[in-house]
């Protein structure tokens, strides 16, 4: 299972703040479970499935 780096989590937090998204809205945009996102953003989890990592990476890439 891939590990989401601190750099990536900080980038997600930063972009989420810039776009003023709550976790539910972020979930809809990324296609990642609200519960998974909540755990990642609260540093309760760092390991995710491959498809979750790809979805988060794709979402961040589209925001650039």
C-alpha positions, 0 to 999 in steps of 0.5 A: 500500500502506498503511503501519502507523504506529508508534502502531499497531505499539506498540498491537499490541505492548502488547495482545499483551503484556497478553494474553500472546500469542506471534506464532503465537497473535496470527496465529491471532487476527488472521488475519495471517501469522505472518511478516508480524506478525514483520516488523512487530513487529521493525520490518523492514516497515511497508507491508502490503496493505489487507486486512492493515491492516483485520485488524489494525485490527479486532483492535485495535478488538475488544480495546478 
